[in-house]
Amino acid sequence: SQTIHQWPATLVQPVGSPLSLECTVEGTSNPNLYWYRQAAGRGLQLLFYSVGIGQISSEVPQNLSASRPQDRQFILSSKKLLLSDSGFYLCAWGILGHRANYGYTFGSGTRLTVV
Amino acid sequence: ILNVEQSPQSLHVQEGDSTNFTCSFPSSNFYALHWYRWETAKSPEALFVMTLNGDEKKKGRISATLNTKEGYSYLYIKGSQPEDSATYLCAFRRVEGNEKLTFGTGTRLTIIP
């Protein structure tokens, strides 16, 4: 069966510090991978998605970046965090495909507080 | 920018009562509409994926309908139970080949025992 791991669960970082959040998927090959963020009082906003190794699509201009060094690994990074980067970050995988009758599977999330 | 809107934002329902809420989405270039349930301290969980106009899906006491021509979907919960308390998210997918979902802001449902 497929599982998705996301870590860390919580993180408190000072403004200007770097960030690295990691997500790995097991039990599937060539998944689509996604990073979403939920800021306080807002919905899930898509940050990045990847349909293959080294293929990253950015949805929102910001000081974050994403990389997919391996088929089942997706990393969210920042060189210098801003206060506005605080939020709940969710990794997800899915194979939306042609008329696929299932949705995303989400990781457990990372609560990031930038202080 | 795609507008996926959900209403109401929050809802308090007495245990045993039935309830419903709405997801509105663009009616052009429709491909699929997803519903998720997001309980506190857990990950969002997929409920339904709906692709055809007039689709109705059911899972236990929860059901959903879809109208792609006018761009809305309803989620119904019959005989609400405390475990139904969660945020319900809908997500819209545009035409085939677009491998991403745009989420609404959610309806936060609280069941009052």
gemmi code that builds the backbone of each chain (N, CA, C; Angstrom):
import gemmi

chains = {
    "A": [
        ("SER", (0.837, -1.192, 0.000), (0.000, 0.000, 0.000), (0.878, 1.250, 0.000)),
        ("GLN", (0.273, 2.346, -0.451), (1.045, 3.576, -0.561), (1.019, 4.348, 0.754)),
        ("THR", (2.153, 4.906, 1.102), (2.218, 5.759, 2.289), (3.001, 7.011, 1.941)),
        ("ILE", (2.715, 8.062, 2.659), (3.408, 9.325, 2.458), (3.935, 9.815, 3.801)),
        ("HIS", (5.173, 10.214, 3.820), (5.806, 10.675, 5.051), (6.226, 12.128, 4.871)),
        ("GLN", (5.939, 12.911, 5.890), (6.284, 14.321, 5.836), (6.870, 14.707, 7.191)),
        ("TRP", (7.961, 15.438, 7.165), (8.573, 15.877, 8.421), (9.344, 17.178, 8.241)),
        ("PRO", (9.551, 17.940, 9.360), (9.070, 17.631, 10.704), (7.598, 17.984, 10.878)),
        ("ALA", (7.023, 17.633, 12.001), (5.624, 17.923, 12.271), (5.427, 19.383, 12.669)),
        ("THR", (6.351, 19.904, 13.440), (6.300, 21.323, 13.828), (7.690, 21.912, 13.733)),
        ("LEU", (7.714, 23.212, 13.484), (8.989, 23.895, 13.307), (8.816, 25.357, 13.686)),
        ("VAL", (9.726, 25.842, 14.516), (9.745, 27.275, 14.842), (11.094, 27.791, 14.386)),
        ("GLN", (11.050, 28.752, 13.467), (12.284, 29.260, 12.866), (12.313, 30.777, 12.934)),
        ("PRO", (13.496, 31.353, 13.140), (13.585, 32.815, 13.124), (13.542, 33.358, 11.704)),
        ("VAL", (13.080, 34.579, 11.588), (13.092, 35.279, 10.298), (14.512, 35.276, 9.743)),
        ("GLY", (14.612, 35.017, 8.448), (15.919, 35.044, 7.800), (16.654, 33.708, 7.814)),
        ("SER", (16.112, 32.736, 8.533), (16.780, 31.428, 8.581), (16.342, 30.581, 7.386)),
        ("PRO", (17.106, 29.530, 7.052), (16.706, 28.671, 5.924), (15.648, 27.652, 6.347)),
        ("LEU", (15.048, 27.030, 5.333), (13.999, 26.043, 5.581), (14.191, 24.843, 4.670)),
        ("SER", (13.950, 23.666, 5.209), (13.891, 22.474, 4.376), (12.852, 21.533, 4.943)),
        ("LEU", (11.800, 21.297, 4.170), (10.760, 20.337, 4.534), (10.828, 19.191, 3.531)),
        ("GLU", (10.721, 17.989, 4.048), (10.864, 16.844, 3.168), (9.616, 15.974, 3.151)),
        ("CYS", (9.368, 15.398, 2.005), (8.215, 14.533, 1.817), (8.652, 13.335, 0.979)),
        ("THR", (8.315, 12.150, 1.435), (8.635, 10.959, 0.636), (7.402, 10.074, 0.532)),
        ("VAL", (7.304, 9.399, -0.581), (6.176, 8.524, -0.854), (6.706, 7.108, -1.040)),
        ("GLU", (5.966, 6.132, -0.530), (6.338, 4.734, -0.708), (5.189, 3.981, -1.356)),
        ("GLY", (5.538, 2.960, -2.111), (4.519, 2.069, -2.634), (3.917, 2.482, -3.951)),
        ("THR", (4.516, 3.470, -4.620), (4.016, 3.870, -5.927), (5.177, 4.409, -6.742)),
        ("SER", (4.994, 4.435, -8.038), (6.041, 4.960, -8.915), (5.505, 6.135, -9.709)),
        ("ASN", (6.401, 7.078, -9.954), (6.088, 8.246, -10.772), (4.803, 8.960, -10.336)),
        ("PRO", (4.678, 9.218, -9.035), (3.493, 9.953, -8.602), (3.613, 11.430, -8.952)),
        ("ASN", (2.489, 12.119, -9.074), (2.499, 13.574, -9.033), (2.656, 13.976, -7.566)),
        ("LEU", (3.486, 14.977, -7.318), (3.720, 15.423, -5.943), (3.387, 16.906, -5.823)),
        ("TYR", (2.860, 17.275, -4.670), (2.341, 18.634, -4.491), (2.755, 19.164, -3.125)),
        ("TRP", (2.993, 20.484, -3.076), (3.131, 21.208, -1.809), (2.009, 22.242, -1.736)),
        ("TYR", (1.235, 22.173, -0.637), (0.193, 23.151, -0.373), (0.503, 23.855, 0.943)),
        ("ARG", (-0.041, 25.052, 1.083), (0.084, 25.781, 2.343), (-1.287, 26.310, 2.737)),
        ("GLN", (-1.551, 26.226, 4.019), (-2.734, 26.879, 4.559), (-2.261, 27.955, 5.519)),
        ("ALA", (-2.445, 29.209, 5.131), (-2.139, 30.310, 6.036), (-3.342, 30.518, 6.953)),
        ("ALA", (-3.130, 31.227, 8.055), (-4.184, 31.428, 9.052), (-5.428, 32.018, 8.399)),
        ("GLY", (-6.575, 31.344, 8.595), (-7.843, 31.853, 8.095), (-8.039, 31.743, 6.594)),
        ("ARG", (-7.199, 30.968, 5.953), (-7.297, 30.865, 4.495), (-7.373, 29.407, 4.071)),
        ("GLY", (-7.681, 29.194, 2.792), (-7.786, 27.838, 2.266), (-6.439, 27.269, 1.874)),
        ("LEU", (-6.477, 26.097, 1.291), (-5.252, 25.448, 0.827), (-4.787, 26.097, -0.470)),
        ("GLN", (-3.576, 26.583, -0.445), (-3.006, 27.236, -1.620), (-1.907, 26.357, -2.197)),
        ("LEU", (-2.007, 26.063, -3.488), (-0.986, 25.260, -4.135), (0.276, 26.090, -4.319)),
        ("LEU", (1.406, 25.548, -3.855), (2.680, 26.242, -3.986), (3.480, 25.699, -5.173)),
        ("PHE", (3.664, 24.391, -5.182), (4.443, 23.741, -6.236), (3.834, 22.378, -6.541)),
        ("TYR", (4.043, 21.936, -7.779), (3.731, 20.551, -8.076), (4.754, 20.020, -9.071)),
        ("SER", (4.856, 18.688, -9.078), (5.861, 18.032, -9.903), (5.269, 16.766, -10.503)),
        ("VAL", (5.437, 16.616, -11.806), (4.945, 15.404, -12.479), (6.082, 14.433, -12.777)),
        ("GLY", (7.319, 14.782, -12.387), (8.448, 13.872, -12.597), (9.719, 14.440, -12.005)),
        ("ILE", (10.754, 13.609, -11.964), (12.042, 14.032, -11.403), (12.524, 15.300, -12.103)),
        ("GLY", (12.889, 16.282, -11.295), (13.431, 17.522, -11.844), (12.411, 18.446, -12.477)),
        ("GLN", (11.135, 18.041, -12.516), (10.095, 18.876, -13.128), (9.283, 19.553, -12.025)),
        ("ILE", (9.426, 20.863, -11.940), (8.748, 21.616, -10.891), (7.948, 22.731, -11.536)),
        ("SER", (6.677, 22.829, -11.146), (5.851, 23.956, -11.569), (5.548, 24.797, -10.347)),
        ("SER", (5.803, 26.095, -10.478), (5.586, 27.017, -9.376), (4.284, 27.765, -9.603)),
        ("GLU", (3.450, 27.796, -8.583), (2.147, 28.431, -8.736), (2.111, 29.848, -8.181)),
        ("VAL", (2.920, 30.121, -7.193), (2.832, 31.407, -6.504), (4.225, 31.994, -6.362)),
        ("PRO", (4.447, 33.218, -6.879), (5.762, 33.852, -6.705), (6.049, 34.076, -5.226)),
        ("GLN", (7.201, 33.690, -4.765), (7.491, 33.788, -3.341), (8.957, 33.456, -3.128)),
        ("ASN", (9.372, 33.435, -1.884), (10.772, 33.128, -1.616), (10.973, 31.661, -1.289)),
        ("LEU", (10.032, 30.808, -1.718), (10.173, 29.380, -1.511), (10.580, 28.727, -2.824)),
        ("SER", (11.178, 27.555, -2.729), (11.511, 26.772, -3.913), (11.253, 25.314, -3.605)),
        ("ALA", (11.169, 24.496, -4.648), (10.933, 23.072, -4.466), (11.877, 22.303, -5.369)),
        ("SER", (12.192, 21.090, -4.946), (13.029, 20.227, -5.767), (12.538, 18.798, -5.641)),
        ("ARG", (12.781, 18.044, -6.696), (12.420, 16.631, -6.712), (13.648, 15.858, -7.183)),
        ("PRO", (14.531, 15.555, -6.250), (15.783, 14.886, -6.630), (15.607, 13.397, -6.960)),
        ("GLN", (14.570, 12.799, -6.420), (14.271, 11.392, -6.701), (12.784, 11.241, -6.997)),
        ("ASP", (12.418, 10.113, -7.572), (11.040, 9.913, -8.026), (10.022, 10.133, -6.910)),
        ("ARG", (10.367, 9.695, -5.689), (9.382, 9.725, -4.611), (9.781, 10.674, -3.475)),
        ("GLN", (10.566, 11.678, -3.808), (11.016, 12.632, -2.814), (10.753, 14.044, -3.300)),
        ("PHE", (10.151, 14.843, -2.430), (9.808, 16.222, -2.799), (10.226, 17.107, -1.644)),
        ("ILE", (11.005, 18.147, -1.931), (11.571, 18.989, -0.881), (11.146, 20.435, -1.088)),
        ("LEU", (10.712, 21.059, -0.013), (10.358, 22.478, -0.032), (11.428, 23.238, 0.733)),
        ("SER", (11.952, 24.310, 0.132), (13.079, 25.023, 0.732), (12.885, 26.524, 0.686)),
        ("SER", (13.643, 27.165, 1.552), (13.770, 28.614, 1.477), (15.154, 28.990, 1.965)),
        ("LYS", (15.729, 29.998, 1.363), (17.045, 30.462, 1.825), (16.894, 31.399, 3.008)),
        ("LYS", (15.805, 32.199, 2.992), (15.578, 33.156, 4.086), (14.087, 33.256, 4.339)),
        ("LEU", (13.646, 32.787, 5.468), (12.223, 32.798, 5.793), (11.731, 34.197, 6.127)),
        ("LEU", (10.467, 34.441, 5.753), (9.772, 35.676, 6.115), (8.668, 35.336, 7.117)),
        ("LEU", (8.209, 36.349, 7.849), (7.103, 36.111, 8.778), (5.888, 35.547, 8.050)),
        ("SER", (5.674, 36.014, 6.823), (4.500, 35.594, 6.045), (4.587, 34.137, 5.598)),
        ("ASP", (5.711, 33.491, 5.805), (5.832, 32.075, 5.454), (5.224, 31.162, 6.513)),
        ("SER", (4.824, 31.724, 7.627), (4.179, 30.907, 8.667), (2.908, 30.284, 8.116)),
        ("GLY", (2.663, 29.049, 8.527), (1.449, 28.387, 8.064), (1.569, 26.889, 8.227)),
        ("PHE", (0.571, 26.211, 7.709), (0.542, 24.754, 7.770), (0.831, 24.237, 6.373)),
        ("TYR", (1.900, 23.452, 6.232), (2.348, 22.965, 4.934), (1.988, 21.492, 4.777)),
        ("LEU", (1.362, 21.211, 3.669), (0.941, 19.842, 3.396), (1.564, 19.350, 2.100)),
        ("CYS", (2.128, 18.168, 2.161), (2.594, 17.487, 0.961), (1.508, 16.505, 0.537)),
        ("ALA", (1.364, 16.290, -0.736), (0.367, 15.334, -1.213), (0.899, 14.615, -2.439)),
        ("TRP", (0.406, 13.416, -2.646), (0.707, 12.731, -3.894), (-0.596, 12.295, -4.537)),
        ("GLY", (-0.570, 12.154, -5.841), (-1.755, 11.712, -6.537), (-1.392, 11.313, -7.953)),
        ("ILE", (-2.235, 10.473, -8.519), (-2.092, 10.168, -9.934), (-3.431, 10.525, -10.541)),
        ("LEU", (-3.605, 11.809, -10.877), (-4.914, 12.278, -11.312), (-5.322, 11.619, -12.614)),
        ("GLY", (-4.410, 11.584, -13.570), (-4.595, 10.816, -14.792), (-5.886, 11.063, -15.537)),
        ("HIS", (-6.230, 10.095, -16.357), (-7.412, 10.213, -17.189), (-8.615, 9.698, -16.433)),
        ("ARG", (-9.499, 10.603, -16.058), (-10.729, 10.241, -15.351), (-10.455, 9.397, -14.116)),
        ("ALA", (-9.321, 9.625, -13.456), (-8.995, 8.845, -12.265), (-10.060, 9.070, -11.202)),
        ("ASN", (-10.473, 7.990, -10.569), (-11.570, 8.087, -9.631), (-11.089, 8.154, -8.187)),
        ("TYR", (-9.964, 8.823, -7.983), (-9.477, 9.016, -6.625), (-8.733, 10.326, -6.574)),
        ("GLY", (-8.578, 10.838, -5.365), (-7.959, 12.149, -5.247), (-6.560, 12.059, -4.707)),
        ("TYR", (-6.179, 13.103, -4.012), (-4.853, 13.141, -3.414), (-4.820, 12.325, -2.126)),
        ("THR", (-3.597, 11.895, -1.785), (-3.319, 11.419, -0.436), (-2.358, 12.413, 0.187)),
        ("PHE", (-2.738, 12.925, 1.356), (-1.954, 13.972, 2.001), (-1.044, 13.410, 3.083)),
        ("GLY", (0.069, 14.096, 3.281), (0.919, 13.830, 4.435), (0.299, 14.419, 5.686)),
        ("SER", (0.987, 14.259, 6.790), (0.451, 14.698, 8.081), (0.671, 16.184, 8.333)),
        ("GLY", (1.451, 16.838, 7.509), (1.586, 18.283, 7.611), (2.713, 18.749, 8.508)),
        ("THR", (3.168, 19.978, 8.261), (4.178, 20.650, 9.083), (3.640, 22.012, 9.482)),
        ("ARG", (3.590, 22.246, 10.788), (3.190, 23.570, 11.285), (4.444, 24.412, 11.412)),
        ("LEU", (4.589, 25.409, 10.546), (5.764, 26.282, 10.560), (5.395, 27.627, 11.167)),
        ("THR", (6.132, 28.015, 12.178), (5.968, 29.340, 12.777), (7.281, 30.084, 12.615)),
        ("VAL", (7.204, 31.211, 11.936), (8.397, 32.044, 11.756), (8.325, 33.179, 12.770)),
        ("VAL", (9.366, 33.324, 13.573), (9.331, 34.317, 14.665), (10.409, 35.374, 14.472)),
    ],
    "B": [
        ("ILE", (-6.803, 33.224, -12.445), (-7.003, 32.680, -11.100), (-8.374, 32.023, -11.037)),
        ("LEU", (-8.417, 30.780, -10.614), (-9.681, 30.063, -10.507), (-10.339, 30.391, -9.186)),
        ("ASN", (-11.662, 30.641, -9.235), (-12.415, 30.902, -8.018), (-13.230, 29.683, -7.647)),
        ("VAL", (-12.855, 29.075, -6.557), (-13.626, 27.969, -6.008), (-14.114, 28.441, -4.644)),
        ("GLU", (-15.426, 28.578, -4.522), (-15.975, 29.165, -3.302), (-16.870, 28.172, -2.584)),
        ("GLN", (-16.788, 28.209, -1.275), (-17.614, 27.318, -0.462), (-18.422, 28.141, 0.517)),
        ("SER", (-19.650, 27.712, 0.719), (-20.499, 28.389, 1.697), (-21.389, 27.376, 2.405)),
        ("PRO", (-21.692, 27.634, 3.689), (-21.139, 28.746, 4.464), (-19.701, 28.457, 4.883)),
        ("GLN", (-19.067, 29.446, 5.497), (-17.695, 29.248, 5.991), (-17.693, 28.316, 7.183)),
        ("SER", (-18.695, 28.486, 8.050), (-18.796, 27.601, 9.201), (-20.266, 27.342, 9.510)),
        ("LEU", (-20.478, 26.258, 10.212), (-21.835, 25.770, 10.422), (-21.875, 24.979, 11.728)),
        ("HIS", (-22.879, 25.262, 12.553), (-23.106, 24.469, 13.767), (-24.440, 23.759, 13.611)),
        ("VAL", (-24.398, 22.454, 13.787), (-25.593, 21.639, 13.560), (-25.819, 20.748, 14.767)),
        ("GLN", (-27.073, 20.624, 15.145), (-27.422, 19.756, 16.263), (-27.264, 18.298, 15.846)),
        ("GLU", (-26.731, 17.491, 16.754), (-26.611, 16.063, 16.485), (-27.955, 15.485, 16.060)),
        ("GLY", (-27.932, 14.690, 15.010), (-29.155, 14.077, 14.514), (-29.795, 14.834, 13.362)),
        ("ASP", (-29.480, 16.134, 13.255), (-30.035, 16.915, 12.147), (-29.254, 16.646, 10.871)),
        ("SER", (-29.889, 16.915, 9.754), (-29.214, 16.815, 8.455), (-28.780, 18.203, 8.010)),
        ("THR", (-27.776, 18.246, 7.164), (-27.246, 19.530, 6.738), (-26.657, 19.414, 5.333)),
        ("ASN", (-26.439, 20.553, 4.721), (-25.776, 20.545, 3.420), (-25.021, 21.841, 3.221)),
        ("PHE", (-24.040, 21.823, 2.376), (-23.298, 23.023, 2.038), (-22.853, 22.960, 0.587)),
        ("THR", (-22.357, 24.104, 0.114), (-22.198, 24.319, -1.323), (-20.760, 24.585, -1.720)),
        ("CYS", (-20.417, 24.096, -2.893), (-19.148, 24.446, -3.533), (-19.480, 25.011, -4.914)),
        ("SER", (-18.971, 26.201, -5.210), (-19.162, 26.814, -6.531), (-17.831, 26.866, -7.260)),
        ("PHE", (-17.868, 26.593, -8.546), (-16.636, 26.517, -9.324), (-16.912, 27.002, -10.733)),
        ("PRO", (-15.864, 27.286, -11.508), (-16.082, 27.734, -12.892), (-16.772, 26.638, -13.700)),
        ("SER", (-17.763, 27.005, -14.489), (-18.501, 25.996, -15.260), (-17.818, 25.693, -16.597)),
        ("SER", (-16.837, 26.500, -16.977), (-16.137, 26.232, -18.240), (-14.885, 25.401, -17.963)),
        ("ASN", (-14.517, 24.586, -18.956), (-13.314, 23.744, -18.852), (-13.337, 22.810, -17.649)),
        ("PHE", (-14.529, 22.359, -17.287), (-14.651, 21.468, -16.132), (-14.079, 20.097, -16.462)),
        ("TYR", (-13.378, 19.519, -15.463), (-12.899, 18.153, -15.620), (-13.343, 17.282, -14.450)),
        ("ALA", (-13.137, 17.746, -13.238), (-13.529, 16.944, -12.077), (-13.699, 17.840, -10.854)),
        ("LEU", (-14.506, 17.357, -9.928), (-14.716, 18.047, -8.661), (-14.466, 17.034, -7.553)),
        ("HIS", (-13.596, 17.404, -6.618), (-13.234, 16.509, -5.512), (-13.791, 17.070, -4.207)),
        ("TRP", (-14.170, 16.180, -3.298), (-14.535, 16.555, -1.928), (-13.599, 15.845, -0.953)),
        ("TYR", (-13.173, 16.620, 0.073), (-12.302, 16.077, 1.110), (-12.881, 16.422, 2.479)),
        ("ARG", (-12.589, 15.562, 3.449), (-12.906, 15.867, 4.838), (-11.597, 16.033, 5.579)),
        ("TRP", (-11.505, 17.121, 6.367), (-10.278, 17.424, 7.082), (-10.600, 17.584, 8.550)),
        ("GLU", (-10.268, 16.526, 9.312), (-10.489, 16.572, 10.752), (-9.276, 17.216, 11.425)),
        ("THR", (-9.530, 17.863, 12.537), (-8.471, 18.524, 13.290), (-7.377, 17.528, 13.639)),
        ("ALA", (-6.130, 17.941, 13.451), (-4.936, 17.140, 13.772), (-4.771, 15.917, 12.859)),
        ("LYS", (-5.502, 15.880, 11.770), (-5.326, 14.785, 10.814), (-5.081, 15.368, 9.420)),
        ("SER", (-4.813, 14.475, 8.465), (-4.646, 14.909, 7.085), (-5.993, 14.935, 6.382)),
        ("PRO", (-6.152, 15.789, 5.378), (-7.389, 15.732, 4.583), (-7.558, 14.345, 3.969)),
        ("GLU", (-8.810, 13.892, 3.936), (-9.129, 12.558, 3.448), (-10.096, 12.687, 2.280)),
        ("ALA", (-9.795, 12.011, 1.181), (-10.659, 12.098, 0.007), (-12.005, 11.434, 0.272)),
        ("LEU", (-13.081, 12.128, -0.087), (-14.436, 11.578, 0.030), (-14.957, 11.132, -1.342)),
        ("PHE", (-14.997, 12.070, -2.274), (-15.572, 11.779, -3.582), (-14.766, 12.452, -4.683)),
        ("VAL", (-14.807, 11.829, -5.860), (-14.362, 12.480, -7.078), (-15.530, 12.395, -8.057)),
        ("MET", (-15.937, 13.531, -8.571), (-17.121, 13.575, -9.433), (-16.732, 14.188, -10.761)),
        ("THR", (-17.172, 13.552, -11.846), (-16.741, 14.006, -13.163), (-17.886, 14.325, -14.112)),
        ("LEU", (-19.062, 13.754, -13.900), (-20.140, 13.909, -14.875), (-21.270, 14.776, -14.331)),
        ("ASN", (-21.819, 15.601, -15.181), (-22.954, 16.421, -14.780), (-24.090, 15.522, -14.318)),
        ("GLY", (-24.658, 15.853, -13.162), (-25.732, 15.028, -12.626), (-25.261, 13.884, -11.748)),
        ("ASP", (-23.942, 13.722, -11.645), (-23.367, 12.699, -10.770), (-23.913, 12.828, -9.357)),
        ("GLU", (-24.168, 11.664, -8.748), (-24.456, 11.624, -7.323), (-23.590, 10.537, -6.724)),
        ("LYS", (-22.900, 10.880, -5.629), (-22.061, 9.893, -4.962), (-22.512, 9.786, -3.512)),
        ("LYS", (-22.337, 8.597, -2.946), (-22.769, 8.400, -1.572), (-21.754, 7.543, -0.834)),
        ("LYS", (-21.517, 7.922, 0.431), (-20.613, 7.159, 1.284), (-21.214, 7.202, 2.684)),
        ("GLY", (-21.936, 6.149, 3.035), (-22.601, 6.137, 4.341), (-23.672, 7.209, 4.393)),
        ("ARG", (-23.551, 8.108, 5.382), (-24.549, 9.168, 5.544), (-24.201, 10.428, 4.739)),
        ("ILE", (-23.105, 10.395, 4.040), (-22.652, 11.564, 3.281), (-22.889, 11.315, 1.792)),
        ("SER", (-23.431, 12.322, 1.129), (-23.629, 12.217, -0.313), (-23.312, 13.554, -0.953)),
        ("ALA", (-23.103, 13.523, -2.254), (-22.775, 14.749, -2.983), (-23.421, 14.704, -4.349)),
        ("THR", (-23.782, 15.883, -4.847), (-24.330, 16.015, -6.185), (-23.492, 17.011, -6.970)),
        ("LEU", (-23.624, 16.955, -8.279), (-22.787, 17.791, -9.134), (-23.615, 18.378, -10.275)),
        ("ASN", (-23.471, 19.670, -10.478), (-24.074, 20.357, -11.624), (-22.954, 21.128, -12.321)),
        ("THR", (-22.455, 20.566, -13.411), (-21.321, 21.197, -14.097), (-21.765, 22.353, -14.985)),
        ("LYS", (-23.030, 22.347, -15.400), (-23.505, 23.411, -16.307), (-23.599, 24.747, -15.572)),
        ("GLU", (-24.028, 24.688, -14.303), (-24.138, 25.914, -13.519), (-22.993, 26.076, -12.528)),
        ("GLY", (-22.140, 25.091, -12.413), (-20.929, 25.216, -11.609), (-21.138, 25.134, -10.118)),
        ("TYR", (-21.847, 24.093, -9.657), (-21.950, 23.913, -8.214), (-22.074, 22.448, -7.850)),
        ("SER", (-21.690, 22.177, -6.615), (-21.831, 20.844, -6.038), (-22.335, 21.010, -4.608)),
        ("TYR", (-23.228, 20.110, -4.195), (-23.714, 20.108, -2.818), (-23.193, 18.873, -2.104)),
        ("LEU", (-22.824, 19.065, -0.860), (-22.488, 17.940, 0.007), (-23.573, 17.858, 1.074)),
        ("TYR", (-24.136, 16.658, 1.260), (-25.210, 16.454, 2.235), (-24.737, 15.498, 3.320)),
        ("ILE", (-25.100, 15.797, 4.542), (-24.854, 14.860, 5.638), (-26.192, 14.606, 6.318)),
        ("LYS", (-26.553, 13.345, 6.358), (-27.834, 12.958, 6.933), (-27.629, 12.494, 8.365)),
        ("GLY", (-28.467, 12.966, 9.279), (-28.369, 12.505, 10.666), (-26.993, 12.734, 11.255)),
        ("SER", (-26.577, 14.001, 11.343), (-25.207, 14.351, 11.761), (-24.815, 13.708, 13.085)),
        ("GLN", (-23.576, 13.275, 13.137), (-22.993, 12.693, 14.338), (-21.764, 13.507, 14.746)),
        ("PRO", (-21.372, 13.453, 16.026), (-20.196, 14.235, 16.459), (-18.949, 13.972, 15.617)),
        ("GLU", (-18.788, 12.744, 15.148), (-17.591, 12.431, 14.347), (-17.598, 13.081, 12.963)),
        ("ASP", (-18.729, 13.693, 12.599), (-18.786, 14.427, 11.325), (-18.143, 15.802, 11.444)),
        ("SER", (-17.847, 16.237, 12.663), (-17.215, 17.547, 12.854), (-15.871, 17.564, 12.136)),
        ("ALA", (-15.719, 18.488, 11.220), (-14.510, 18.578, 10.396), (-14.664, 19.773, 9.465)),
        ("THR", (-13.597, 20.064, 8.744), (-13.688, 21.026, 7.645), (-13.838, 20.241, 6.352)),
        ("TYR", (-14.814, 20.612, 5.559), (-15.076, 19.938, 4.293), (-14.589, 20.835, 3.163)),
        ("LEU", (-13.682, 20.268, 2.373), (-13.060, 21.018, 1.285), (-13.530, 20.478, -0.052)),
        ("CYS", (-13.797, 21.370, -0.981), (-13.973, 20.913, -2.353), (-12.784, 21.399, -3.167)),
        ("ALA", (-12.504, 20.705, -4.249), (-11.368, 21.059, -5.104), (-11.756, 20.828, -6.554)),
        ("PHE", (-11.394, 21.769, -7.388), (-11.788, 21.779, -8.792), (-10.590, 21.438, -9.662)),
        ("ARG", (-10.852, 20.620, -10.659), (-9.797, 20.301, -11.618), (-10.257, 20.713, -12.995)),
        ("ARG", (-9.419, 21.461, -13.670), (-9.738, 21.899, -15.034), (-9.521, 20.782, -16.031)),
        ("VAL", (-9.595, 21.115, -17.295), (-9.611, 20.112, -18.355), (-8.442, 19.132, -18.279)),
        ("GLU", (-8.647, 18.003, -18.896), (-7.687, 16.919, -18.924), (-6.292, 17.412, -19.288)),
        ("GLY", (-5.325, 16.871, -18.582), (-3.942, 17.281, -18.797), (-3.473, 18.260, -17.759)),
        ("ASN", (-4.414, 18.778, -16.963), (-4.047, 19.696, -15.898), (-3.969, 18.895, -14.607)),
        ("GLU", (-2.767, 18.657, -14.143), (-2.577, 17.731, -13.034), (-2.567, 18.422, -11.680)),
        ("LYS", (-3.519, 19.327, -11.448), (-3.545, 19.988, -10.159), (-4.976, 20.325, -9.778)),
        ("LEU", (-5.191, 20.461, -8.485), (-6.490, 20.800, -7.938), (-6.444, 22.188, -7.316)),
        ("THR", (-7.521, 22.942, -7.505), (-7.669, 24.236, -6.831), (-8.718, 24.067, -5.748)),
        ("PHE", (-8.330, 24.340, -4.521), (-9.213, 24.097, -3.377), (-10.013, 25.337, -3.020)),
        ("GLY", (-11.217, 25.094, -2.511), (-11.986, 26.148, -1.866), (-11.475, 26.353, -0.448)),
        ("THR", (-12.043, 27.340, 0.232), (-11.593, 27.671, 1.582), (-12.212, 26.769, 2.641)),
        ("GLY", (-13.185, 25.968, 2.251), (-13.722, 24.994, 3.181), (-14.951, 25.451, 3.943)),
        ("THR", (-15.732, 24.491, 4.396), (-16.835, 24.723, 5.334), (-16.494, 23.986, 6.608)),
        ("ARG", (-16.415, 24.743, 7.706), (-16.086, 24.129, 8.993), (-17.377, 23.737, 9.688)),
        ("LEU", (-17.581, 22.444, 9.839), (-18.813, 21.902, 10.429), (-18.561, 21.453, 11.860)),
        ("THR", (-19.401, 21.939, 12.767), (-19.333, 21.514, 14.171), (-20.664, 20.912, 14.547)),
        ("ILE", (-20.629, 19.689, 15.027), (-21.856, 19.018, 15.453), (-21.993, 19.189, 16.967)),
        ("ILE", (-23.137, 19.691, 17.375), (-23.403, 19.956, 18.788), (-24.120, 18.748, 19.384)),
        ("PRO", (-23.507, 18.098, 20.374), (-24.138, 16.896, 20.950), (-25.447, 17.223, 21.675)),
    ],
}
model = gemmi.Model(1)
for chain_id, residues in chains.items():
    chain = gemmi.Chain(chain_id)
    for i, (resn, *xyz) in enumerate(residues, 1):
        res = gemmi.Residue()
        res.name, res.seqid = resn, gemmi.SeqId(i, " ")
        for name, pos in zip(("N", "CA", "C"), xyz):
            atom = gemmi.Atom()
            atom.name, atom.element = name, gemmi.Element(name[0])
            atom.pos, atom.b_iso = gemmi.Position(*pos), 0.0
            res.add_atom(atom)
        chain.add_residue(res)
    model.add_chain(chain)
structure = gemmi.Structure()
structure.add_model(model)
structure.setup_entities()
